[in-house]
Amino acid sequence: MRLGLATALLGAALGASSLTLVPAAPAQHAPAGPVRSYAWVQSGAPVQDENFYLLTLLTRLPEYRAAILVSPRLNRIKADRAQRIAAALTSCGAESAKCRIDAMLWQPQEIDAIGDALASDPRIAGIAARHLRPSGAFQLHAAKDDAGLLRAAWVDAAAAMNRIYRVYGLAEAPRYPKIDSGDFKPDDPAFGRLLAEGMDIAARGTPDDAPVFAAPLQFALMLLYLNDRELVRVSAPLEKQENAAAAARVAHTDWSRYPYTSILVLGSGPGALGTGISNIGKLRTMRAAQLYREGKAPFLIVSGGAVHPVHTDLTEAMGMKRELVERYGIPASAVLIEPQARHTTTNFRNAARLIFRYGLPMDRPAIVTSSASHITSVVADSFRQRLDAELGYQPITRGRQLGPYEMEWHALPAALHRDATDPLDP
């Protein structure tokens, strides 16, 4: 199911949509770290909110948006950038996608100048304490002061837009080309014409008084939309849908009755269109059901997105939940789904996020179950290196291997950090 064009291009930063506000609080009383009860601001476009939460805050909250719109420095950068892009586009051939995308790329001096402007503006300073820190979405920058945190969050957002331009407009290789690549090639004349028209539509829907990053953001979101890469939409809002019953049970759980908080079940893509769960996935859910019936934990977390084959509409997590509930009689209120992860690294990271968000104890261990060869790989030192290489940090600590199919692990707050350079699963 895809977003409508109007929502994809215009609704994120510009249109009137529902807005959730966090009550303003004096900076000295602001929480110092992630808060489970933090109320997320919503733009009405989940793809934007998941990947570019800072920009959602800056465009949807009136006090910050107003400060940006009257900033001489930011307006000067916006005018200079518009002039540069307009000049470049007049020289672009009608079918040249690369020319247009090259013109849209954020330049280092622009990124630095906007970062300086945001971080030095006292009207925007409160955003770090009121939103960036309690959301946890910028956790890797939490050690910085408020100005440094805001600057780093903007640099990340600009880098993420450039990454989308390059991967889904210039066909640069993503980390996993077989499943994450775009559908177009920059030298395809048809794509050039499509892109020219899409850029024009996006520009027409961007008011003259929009913030400096509004049009570039819409261009990035448009590229994801045209390439059918809006997979993060399936994650919101799980706590009001698929995970509602299980999330409600967490507060009433007697954790002393269980050795573990949860059983994480790693996905295994079916590899064929129309297939909800693979044979390997069937064995993994069978083992997970055994562990649940043995009383190892009060909850199961099934993790796996719409990955295999490319462009499948079926998520591994939903297939595993159906198997657990319908075949093994596991209560639906005992199963949390994580339908976004595309790799083993993000299986753990995203499950750690659910553990934090839903209030499962983080000082107690969880357990993961998978195929024997899969567990062997996550126990190995090479998996720690893989986490560093793919995520840039460790979202978990690994514990003992309990047998051929299980390992203990703990969730870490670092897992809350969002990285939009992987826009399919930030």
C-alpha positions as CSV (number, residue, x, y, z in Angstrom):
1,M,0.0,0.0,0.0
2,R,1.6,3.3,-1.1
3,L,1.2,6.9,0.0
4,G,-0.8,9.2,-2.3
5,L,1.4,11.6,-4.3
6,A,0.1,14.7,-2.5
7,T,1.0,13.2,0.9
8,A,4.4,12.0,-0.3
9,L,5.4,15.3,-1.8
10,L,3.6,18.0,0.1
11,G,2.0,16.7,3.3
12,A,5.2,16.1,5.2
13,A,6.5,19.6,5.9
14,L,3.9,21.9,4.4
15,G,0.3,20.6,4.6
16,A,-2.1,20.8,7.5
17,S,-2.1,17.6,9.4
18,S,-2.4,16.2,12.9
19,L,0.1,17.5,15.4
20,T,1.2,16.0,18.7
21,L,2.9,18.5,21.0
22,V,5.1,17.8,23.9
23,P,4.3,20.2,26.7
24,A,6.9,22.9,26.9
25,A,9.0,22.9,30.0
26,P,11.8,25.1,31.3
27,A,15.1,23.9,30.0
28,Q,16.4,23.3,33.5
29,H,13.7,20.7,34.2
30,A,14.0,19.0,30.8
31,P,14.9,15.3,31.0
32,A,18.6,14.5,30.3
33,G,18.0,11.3,28.3
34,P,15.5,9.1,26.5
35,V,12.0,9.1,28.0
36,R,9.6,6.2,27.3
37,S,6.6,8.5,27.6
38,Y,7.9,11.1,25.2
39,A,5.1,12.2,22.8
40,W,6.3,12.2,19.2
41,V,5.4,15.1,17.0
42,Q,3.8,13.9,13.8
43,S,3.7,15.5,10.4
44,G,1.2,13.1,8.8
45,A,4.0,11.6,6.7
46,P,5.6,8.6,8.6
47,V,8.4,8.3,6.1
48,Q,9.5,11.8,7.0
49,D,9.0,11.4,10.7
50,E,11.0,8.2,10.9
51,N,13.9,9.4,8.8
52,F,14.0,13.2,9.4
53,Y,12.5,13.8,12.9
54,L,14.6,16.9,13.4
55,L,13.0,18.5,10.3
56,T,9.6,17.4,11.4
57,L,10.2,19.3,14.7
58,L,11.5,22.4,12.9
59,T,8.7,22.6,10.5
60,R,5.7,21.5,12.6
61,L,6.4,23.3,15.9
62,P,5.4,27.0,15.4
63,E,8.1,28.5,17.6
64,Y,11.0,26.8,15.7
65,R,9.4,27.3,12.3
66,A,8.9,31.0,13.0
67,A,12.5,31.4,14.1
68,I,13.8,29.7,10.9
69,L,11.6,31.8,8.6
70,V,12.8,35.1,10.0
71,S,16.5,34.2,10.2
72,P,18.5,36.4,7.8
73,R,21.3,33.8,7.6
74,L,19.0,30.9,6.8
75,N,17.0,33.0,4.2
76,R,20.3,34.0,2.6
77,I,21.4,30.4,2.3
78,K,18.0,29.5,0.9
79,A,18.2,32.2,-1.7
80,D,21.8,31.4,-2.7
81,R,20.9,27.7,-3.0
82,A,17.8,28.4,-5.1
83,Q,19.8,30.6,-7.4
84,R,22.5,27.9,-7.8
85,I,20.0,25.2,-8.5
86,A,18.0,27.3,-11.0
87,A,21.1,28.1,-12.9
88,A,22.1,24.5,-13.0
89,L,18.7,23.3,-14.1
90,T,18.5,25.7,-17.0
91,S,21.5,23.9,-18.5
92,C,20.3,20.4,-17.8
93,G,19.0,18.4,-20.7
94,A,15.3,17.4,-20.6
95,E,16.3,13.8,-20.0
96,S,19.3,14.2,-17.7
97,A,18.5,12.9,-14.2
98,K,22.1,13.2,-13.1
99,C,22.3,16.9,-13.8
100,R,19.3,17.6,-11.8
101,I,20.3,15.5,-8.8
102,D,23.8,16.9,-8.8
103,A,22.3,20.3,-8.5
104,M,20.2,19.3,-5.5
105,L,23.0,17.8,-3.4
106,W,23.8,19.7,-0.2
107,Q,27.2,21.2,-0.4
108,P,29.6,21.1,2.6
109,Q,29.6,24.8,3.0
110,E,25.8,24.9,3.0
111,I,25.6,22.1,5.6
112,D,28.1,23.9,7.9
113,A,26.4,27.3,7.5
114,I,22.9,26.0,8.4
115,G,24.3,24.0,11.3
116,D,26.0,27.2,12.7
117,A,22.7,29.2,12.2
118,L,20.6,26.7,14.0
119,A,23.0,26.0,16.8
120,S,23.6,29.7,17.5
121,D,19.9,30.8,17.5
122,P,18.6,31.1,21.1
123,R,15.0,30.8,19.8
124,I,15.7,27.3,18.7
125,A,18.1,26.3,21.5
126,G,15.3,24.7,23.6
127,I,14.7,22.0,21.0
128,A,17.5,19.8,22.3
129,A,16.3,19.5,25.9
130,R,12.6,19.4,25.0
131,H,12.7,17.0,22.1
132,L,16.0,15.7,20.8
133,R,17.2,14.2,24.0
134,P,14.0,12.8,25.4
135,S,13.1,11.2,22.0
136,G,16.3,9.2,22.0
137,A,16.4,9.5,18.2
138,F,19.7,11.3,18.4
139,Q,21.2,9.1,21.1
140,L,24.7,8.9,19.6
141,H,25.1,12.6,20.1
142,A,23.8,12.7,23.6
143,A,27.2,13.5,25.1
144,K,27.3,16.8,23.3
145,D,26.0,20.1,24.7
146,D,22.6,21.3,23.4
147,A,24.1,23.4,20.6
148,G,26.4,20.5,19.5
149,L,23.6,18.0,19.6
150,L,21.4,20.2,17.4
151,R,24.2,20.8,14.9
152,A,25.0,17.1,14.7
153,A,21.3,16.2,14.2
154,W,21.2,18.7,11.2
155,V,24.4,17.3,9.7
156,D,22.9,13.8,9.9
157,A,19.7,15.0,8.2
158,A,21.6,16.7,5.4
159,A,23.9,13.6,4.9
160,A,20.7,11.4,4.8
161,M,19.1,13.6,2.1
162,N,22.3,13.4,0.0
163,R,22.5,9.6,0.5
164,I,18.9,9.2,-0.8
165,Y,19.8,11.4,-3.8
166,R,22.8,9.3,-4.6
167,V,21.3,5.9,-4.1
168,Y,17.8,6.4,-5.5
169,G,18.7,9.0,-8.1
170,L,22.3,8.3,-9.1
171,A,22.1,4.6,-8.6
172,E,25.0,4.4,-6.2
173,A,25.1,1.1,-4.4
174,P,23.5,0.8,-1.0
175,R,24.9,-1.4,1.7
176,Y,22.9,-4.4,0.4
177,P,22.4,-3.8,-3.3
178,K,20.3,-6.9,-4.0
179,I,17.4,-5.8,-1.8
180,D,17.9,-2.0,-1.2
181,S,18.8,-0.6,-4.7
182,G,16.5,1.7,-6.6
183,D,14.5,0.9,-9.7
184,F,15.9,3.5,-12.0
185,K,19.2,4.3,-13.7
186,P,20.4,7.9,-14.0
187,D,21.2,7.6,-17.7
188,D,17.7,6.3,-18.6
189,P,15.9,9.1,-20.5
190,A,12.5,8.0,-19.2
191,F,13.8,8.5,-15.6
192,G,15.2,11.9,-16.6
193,R,11.8,13.0,-17.9
194,L,10.0,11.6,-14.8
195,L,12.4,13.3,-12.5
196,A,12.0,16.7,-14.2
197,E,8.3,16.5,-13.9
198,G,8.4,15.3,-10.3
199,M,10.8,18.1,-9.3
200,D,8.5,20.7,-10.9
201,I,5.5,19.3,-9.0
202,A,7.4,19.3,-5.8
203,A,8.6,22.9,-6.4
204,R,5.1,24.1,-7.2
205,G,3.9,22.7,-3.9
206,T,6.6,24.4,-1.8
207,P,5.5,27.9,-0.7
208,D,7.9,30.8,-1.0
209,D,8.1,31.1,2.8
210,A,9.0,27.4,3.4
211,P,12.1,26.7,5.4
212,V,15.4,26.3,3.6
213,F,15.3,22.5,3.8
214,A,11.7,22.0,2.8
215,A,12.1,21.6,-0.9
216,P,15.2,19.4,-0.7
217,L,13.4,17.2,1.8
218,Q,10.4,16.8,-0.5
219,F,12.8,15.9,-3.3
220,A,14.3,13.2,-1.1
221,L,10.9,11.8,-0.1
222,M,9.8,11.9,-3.8
223,L,12.8,9.7,-4.8
224,L,11.8,7.2,-2.1
225,Y,8.3,7.2,-3.3
226,L,9.1,6.9,-7.0
227,N,11.5,3.9,-6.2
228,D,8.8,2.3,-4.0
229,R,11.1,2.5,-1.0
230,E,8.7,3.7,1.7
231,L,8.9,0.6,3.9
232,V,9.1,2.5,7.2
233,R,5.4,3.3,7.0
234,V,4.6,-0.2,8.3
235,S,6.1,0.6,11.7
236,A,3.7,3.4,12.7
237,P,1.9,3.3,15.0
238,L,2.3,-0.3,16.1
239,E,1.5,0.4,19.8
240,K,-2.1,1.4,18.6
241,Q,-2.4,-1.5,16.2
242,E,-0.7,-4.9,16.1
243,N,1.2,-4.4,19.4
244,A,-1.6,-2.8,21.3
245,A,-2.7,-5.9,23.3
246,A,0.9,-7.0,24.2
247,A,2.0,-3.4,25.1
248,A,-1.0,-3.1,27.5
249,R,0.1,-6.3,29.3
250,V,3.6,-5.1,30.0
251,A,2.7,-2.9,32.9
252,H,0.9,-5.8,34.6
253,T,3.6,-8.5,34.1
254,D,5.2,-10.1,37.2
255,W,8.8,-10.3,35.8
256,S,10.0,-12.3,38.8
257,R,8.2,-15.4,37.3
258,Y,10.4,-15.5,34.3
259,P,14.2,-15.8,33.7
260,Y,14.0,-13.6,30.6
261,T,11.9,-10.6,29.5
262,S,11.3,-11.7,26.0
263,I,12.1,-14.2,23.3
264,L,13.4,-12.5,20.1
265,V,12.7,-14.6,17.0
266,L,14.8,-13.7,14.0
267,G,13.2,-13.6,10.6
268,S,14.1,-15.6,7.5
269,G,12.7,-14.3,4.2
270,P,10.5,-16.6,2.2
271,G,12.2,-15.7,-1.0
272,A,9.0,-16.1,-3.2
273,L,6.1,-13.7,-3.8
274,G,3.0,-14.7,-1.9
275,T,4.7,-16.8,0.7
276,G,4.2,-15.6,4.2
277,I,6.9,-17.6,6.0
278,S,9.8,-19.8,4.8
279,N,10.5,-23.3,5.9
280,I,13.4,-22.0,8.1
281,G,11.0,-19.5,9.5
282,K,8.6,-22.3,10.4
283,L,11.3,-24.1,12.4
284,R,12.2,-20.9,14.2
285,T,8.7,-20.2,15.3
286,M,8.3,-23.9,16.3
287,R,11.3,-23.4,18.7
288,A,10.0,-20.1,19.9
289,A,6.7,-21.6,20.8
290,Q,8.5,-24.3,22.8
291,L,10.4,-21.7,24.7
292,Y,7.3,-19.7,25.5
293,R,5.5,-22.8,26.7
294,E,8.4,-23.6,28.9
295,G,7.9,-20.2,30.6
296,K,11.2,-18.7,29.5
297,A,9.6,-15.3,29.0
298,P,6.1,-13.6,29.0
299,F,6.6,-12.1,25.5
300,L,7.8,-13.1,22.1
301,I,9.2,-10.5,19.7
302,V,9.1,-11.5,16.0
303,S,11.4,-9.5,13.9
304,G,11.6,-9.2,10.1
305,G,10.5,-6.7,7.4
306,A,9.2,-6.9,3.9
307,V,12.6,-8.0,2.4
308,H,12.6,-11.1,0.3
309,P,11.9,-11.1,-2.5
310,V,12.4,-7.5,-3.5
311,H,9.1,-5.5,-3.5
312,T,7.2,-8.1,-1.5
313,D,4.1,-6.8,0.3
314,L,4.5,-9.5,3.1
315,T,6.5,-8.9,6.2
316,E,8.3,-11.7,7.9
317,A,7.2,-10.6,11.4
318,M,3.5,-10.8,10.4
319,G,4.0,-14.3,9.0
320,M,5.7,-15.5,12.1
321,K,3.0,-14.0,14.4
322,R,0.3,-15.7,12.4
323,E,2.1,-19.0,12.7
324,L,2.5,-18.6,16.5
325,V,-1.1,-17.6,17.1
326,E,-2.9,-19.9,14.7
327,R,-0.8,-23.0,14.7
328,Y,0.6,-23.0,18.3
329,G,-2.2,-21.2,20.1
330,I,0.1,-18.5,21.6
331,P,-2.0,-15.6,22.7
332,A,-1.8,-12.6,20.4
333,S,-1.3,-10.4,23.5
334,A,2.0,-12.3,24.1
335,V,3.5,-11.4,20.7
336,L,5.1,-8.1,19.8
337,I,5.9,-7.6,16.1
338,E,8.9,-5.7,14.7
339,P,8.0,-5.5,11.0
340,Q,10.9,-3.3,9.7
341,A,14.3,-5.0,10.2
342,R,16.0,-6.0,7.0
343,H,19.2,-7.5,8.4
344,T,20.3,-9.4,11.6
345,T,21.9,-6.2,12.9
346,T,18.6,-4.4,12.8
347,N,16.7,-7.4,14.1
348,F,18.5,-6.8,17.4
349,R,18.5,-3.0,17.2
350,N,14.8,-2.7,16.5
351,A,13.9,-5.3,19.1
352,A,15.9,-3.3,21.7
353,R,13.9,-0.2,20.7
354,L,10.6,-2.1,21.4
355,I,12.0,-3.2,24.8
356,F,12.7,0.4,25.7
357,R,9.5,1.9,24.3
358,Y,7.1,-0.6,25.8
359,G,8.7,-0.7,29.2
360,L,10.2,-4.1,29.3
361,P,13.0,-4.2,32.0
362,M,16.3,-3.3,30.4
363,D,18.3,-4.5,33.4
364,R,17.1,-8.1,32.8
365,P,18.3,-10.3,30.0
366,A,16.3,-11.3,26.9
367,I,16.8,-14.4,24.8
368,V,17.1,-14.8,21.0
369,T,16.3,-17.9,19.1
370,S,17.1,-18.7,15.5
371,S,18.7,-21.4,13.3
372,A,21.8,-23.0,14.7
373,S,24.1,-21.5,12.1
374,H,22.5,-18.1,12.6
375,I,23.1,-18.2,16.4
376,T,26.7,-19.3,15.8
377,S,27.2,-16.2,13.6
378,V,25.7,-13.8,16.2
379,V,27.8,-15.3,19.0
380,A,31.0,-14.8,17.0
381,D,33.2,-11.8,17.5
382,S,32.7,-11.0,13.8
383,F,29.0,-10.0,14.6
384,R,30.2,-7.3,17.0
385,Q,32.4,-6.0,14.2
386,R,29.5,-6.2,11.8
387,L,27.4,-4.1,14.2
388,D,30.1,-1.4,14.3
389,A,30.5,-1.5,10.5
390,E,26.8,-1.3,9.7
391,L,25.3,0.8,12.6
392,G,28.4,2.6,13.9
393,Y,27.7,1.4,17.5
394,Q,26.6,-1.5,19.7
395,P,22.8,-1.6,20.3
396,I,23.0,-4.7,22.5
397,T,25.3,-6.6,24.7
398,R,25.6,-10.3,24.0
399,G,25.4,-12.9,26.8
400,R,25.8,-16.6,27.1
401,Q,25.0,-19.0,24.3
402,L,22.4,-21.4,25.9
403,G,22.4,-24.1,23.3
404,P,22.4,-24.5,19.5
405,Y,19.4,-22.2,19.0
406,E,19.5,-19.6,21.8
407,M,21.7,-16.8,23.2
408,E,21.1,-14.3,26.0
409,W,21.3,-10.5,25.3
410,H,20.6,-7.1,26.8
411,A,19.1,-4.0,25.0
412,L,21.1,-0.8,25.2
413,P,19.8,2.8,25.0
414,A,22.1,3.4,22.0
415,A,19.7,1.4,19.9
416,L,17.2,4.3,19.9
417,H,19.4,6.3,17.6
418,R,18.0,6.8,14.1
419,D,20.1,6.7,11.0
420,A,18.4,8.0,7.8
421,T,21.4,7.1,5.7
422,D,19.5,3.7,5.7
423,P,16.1,5.2,4.9
424,L,14.3,1.9,4.5
425,D,15.0,1.1,8.2
426,P,16.4,4.1,10.0
